[in-house]
Amino acid sequence: MHAASRIFGTEVGSTAPVFLAFLAIHVLAGLTAVATGAAAALARKGSPRHIRAGRWFYWAITVVFATATALAAMRWRQDYHLFIIGAVAFTAATVGYQHRRRHRPGDAAHIAGMGVAYVAMLTAFYVDNGPHLPLWDRLPGLTFWLLPSAVEPVARGGPTWSRLARRGRAGSSFVCGILLIAVAVIVNGCHLRSLFATR
């Protein structure tokens, strides 16, 4: 495995061709998931646009998880936590997608599943890249784990918490926050204190 390097000013785990090929697919799928997830959240529920964007989001998350698994396998000691977050995102998205596909009653499982998947995806990005981003590199490590859970419901659901509660998004982000705290504890183990250290 080739040593870590920088490409276009961004640090990457390796310059090995296979790693970079998976990374390129991973980035494209991640951008697709960010855009289609936001489009699905903002579209009228049940509309053709919402359904189409939701399907694109699910399959993009699937590719993100598959490529994250390959990338983590190449650098397991450094990146296994990203595999765990990816598994959370993929599992949650699958629950939400299958709930709607099988026409099960209620919206809670669908909204929670897709919401948790979106938050987990953003969390993985900030945990991996936050320490290398301008200004973000001054924040405590714990910020990268929890900020997406705090910001996402407001960004997707509007300015009032009452509206979020009616749509179930505040609940989905709360669940995701708890899940990601658990992941943070597992990943850092006895080094959990390092999450609180200011960079």
Buried (B, 14 or more C-beta within 10 A) or exposed (E): EEEEEEEEEEEBBBBBEEBBEBBEBBEBBBEBBBBBBBBBBEBEEEEEEBBBBBBBBBBBBBBBBBBBBBBBEBBEEEBEBBBBBBBBBBBBBBBBBBBBEEEEEEBBBBBBBBBBBBBBBBBBBBBBBBBEBEEBEEBBBBBBBBBBBEEBBBEBBEEEEEBBEEBBBBBBBBBBBEBBBEBBEEBBEEEBEEBEEEE
